[in-house]
């Protein structure tokens, strides 16, 4: 990756055991890259992010520790920006981390009647959009984010997966 390339993306993907046999880190990387490519106008310069697929307990512990919510969830996004850190102008911007619960993705896929891969794609799209500044706290913001998710999922051939 060339740091002067404004289109470059650096992705670290980790799929923890026992999920590594069921999830391709290369496939997850390609989904995140496609989200970032589809959102190129919304980001400036080279970017980096980390994607982690883990268990319910890890996601719940992170949810509790960082957001004060002692409940399981499917995906968490943690922005990587630091106002106290000054990087060179051509350095990549660390967007942050997306953490996905594989067991929760399995449950939601089963309930929705689609493959777990489709659910994982939805969660990657959702998490990366959060890192790009989208949110769904207010109804008007949710409408914008859900439309963006739907558009990206359609580009991925997953138009049948509803957020």
C-alpha positions as MATLAB code, in Angstrom:
seq = 'XXXXXXXXXXXXXXXXXXXXXXXXXXXXXXXXXXXXXXXXXXXXXXXXXXXXXXXXXXXXXXXXXXXXXXXXXXXXXXXXXXXXXXXXXXXXXXXXXXXXXXXXXXXXXXXXXXXXXXXXXXXXXXXXXXXXXXXXXXXXXXXXXXXXXXXXXXXXXXXXXXX';
ca = [
       0.000    0.000    0.000;
       1.296    3.407   -0.911;
       0.576    6.022    1.698;
       0.294    8.659   -1.016;
      -2.501    6.726   -2.752;
      -5.733    8.393   -1.585;
      -7.720    5.274   -2.529;
      -5.696    2.778   -0.528;
      -7.271    0.668    2.170;
      -5.455   -1.313    4.843;
      -7.593   -3.988    6.480;
      -6.697   -6.314    9.309;
      -9.182   -9.170    9.649;
      -9.190  -11.659   12.505;
     -11.624  -14.552   12.791;
     -11.270  -16.292   16.148;
     -11.529  -20.014   16.726;
     -13.870  -21.866   16.490;
     -15.364  -19.646   13.751;
     -12.322  -19.618   11.442;
     -13.457  -22.842    9.775;
     -16.774  -21.205    8.829;
     -15.685  -17.693    7.857;
     -13.149  -16.636    5.260;
     -11.120  -13.634    6.365;
     -10.421  -12.879    2.684;
     -14.149  -12.774    1.984;
     -14.776  -10.432    4.948;
     -11.916   -8.236    3.732;
     -13.481   -8.058    0.265;
     -16.845   -7.011    1.727;
     -15.238   -4.217    3.782;
     -13.210   -3.083    0.751;
     -16.369   -2.896   -1.343;
     -18.116   -0.804    1.328;
     -15.163    1.579    1.412;
     -14.989    1.718   -2.386;
     -18.711    2.496   -2.551;
     -18.151    5.213    0.055;
     -14.996    6.708   -1.435;
     -16.562   10.173   -1.693;
     -17.265   10.076    2.050;
     -13.665    9.462    3.071;
     -10.516   11.382    2.392;
      -7.202    9.753    1.722;
      -5.971    6.295    2.598;
      -7.761    4.485    5.420;
      -7.263    1.495    7.690;
      -9.573   -0.553    9.877;
      -9.726   -3.786   11.820;
     -12.464   -6.398   11.603;
     -12.853   -9.044   14.327;
     -15.268  -11.975   14.364;
     -15.567  -13.384   17.860;
     -18.003  -14.866   20.385;
     -20.997  -13.425   22.255;
     -19.117  -13.132   25.545;
     -16.353  -10.964   24.060;
     -18.815   -8.667   22.314;
     -20.940   -8.389   25.451;
     -17.868   -7.530   27.567;
     -16.865   -4.802   25.082;
     -20.443   -3.500   24.974;
     -20.456   -3.270   28.768;
     -16.938   -1.815   29.148;
     -17.115    0.832   26.437;
     -20.792    1.636   26.048;
     -22.121    0.823   29.516;
     -24.665   -1.667   28.158;
     -24.592   -5.104   29.771;
     -26.309   -6.932   26.933;
     -25.270   -8.969   23.926;
     -25.300   -7.365   20.489;
     -24.422   -8.374   16.950;
     -21.884   -5.733   15.928;
     -19.917   -2.943   17.587;
     -17.924   -0.180   15.928;
     -15.202    1.753   17.690;
     -13.898    4.837   15.933;
     -10.135    5.109   15.788;
      -9.731    8.860   15.584;
      -7.802   10.660   18.275;
      -7.944   14.460   18.462;
      -4.647   14.506   20.382;
      -2.699   12.686   17.681;
      -1.380   14.572   14.668;
      -0.468   12.425   11.681;
       1.358   13.455    8.510;
      -1.039   14.725    5.828;
      -0.487   11.703    3.560;
      -0.747    9.065    6.320;
      -3.624    6.629    6.377;
      -6.538    7.504    8.646;
      -7.371    4.732   11.125;
     -11.159    4.474   10.921;
     -11.432    2.050   13.838;
     -12.585   -1.455   14.709;
     -15.645   -3.497   13.790;
     -16.359   -6.400   16.167;
     -18.942   -9.008   15.155;
     -20.493  -11.795   17.229;
     -20.589  -14.911   15.060;
     -23.152  -16.714   17.252;
     -25.449  -13.672   17.105;
     -25.008  -13.544   13.292;
     -25.979  -17.225   13.107;
     -29.110  -16.653   15.202;
     -30.188  -13.615   13.188;
     -29.545  -15.360    9.859;
     -31.637  -18.331   10.964;
     -34.475  -16.062   12.124;
     -34.378  -14.090    8.862;
     -34.153  -17.206    6.688;
     -30.912  -16.353    4.902;
     -27.364  -17.755    5.046;
     -25.013  -16.671    7.822;
     -22.709  -15.204    5.129;
     -25.448  -12.755    4.158;
     -25.884  -11.736    7.791;
     -22.131  -11.290    8.209;
     -22.067   -9.105    5.083;
     -24.876   -6.974    6.540;
     -22.985   -6.616    9.824;
     -19.739   -5.650    8.056;
     -21.592   -3.048    5.986;
     -23.356   -1.732    9.093;
     -20.168   -1.568   11.155;
     -18.089    0.133    8.466;
     -20.841    2.685    7.845;
     -20.722    3.551   11.555;
     -16.979    4.150   11.211;
     -17.728    6.465    8.282;
     -20.028    8.541   10.484;
     -23.463    7.031    9.916;
     -25.749    6.474   12.887;
     -29.305    5.366   13.607;
     -30.192    6.985   16.924;
     -32.606    9.505   15.409;
     -35.284    8.304   12.960;
     -34.057   10.595   10.170;
     -30.477    9.329   10.582;
     -31.706    5.735   10.659;
     -33.536    6.239    7.360;
     -30.351    7.556    5.732;
     -28.185    4.750    7.138;
     -30.654    1.986    6.238;
     -30.924    3.332    2.671;
     -27.133    3.381    2.366;
     -26.914   -0.200    3.726;
     -29.596   -1.370    1.326;
     -27.837    0.249   -1.646;
     -24.472   -1.305   -0.760;
     -25.998   -4.738   -0.093;
     -27.697   -4.563   -3.511;
     -24.298   -3.783   -5.103;
     -22.961   -6.895   -3.369;
     -25.787   -9.001   -4.798;
     -27.458   -9.224   -1.379;
     -30.478   -7.014   -2.017;
     -32.680   -9.602   -0.297;
     -30.967   -9.015    3.065;
     -32.889   -6.390    5.009;
     -31.227   -4.275    7.686;
];
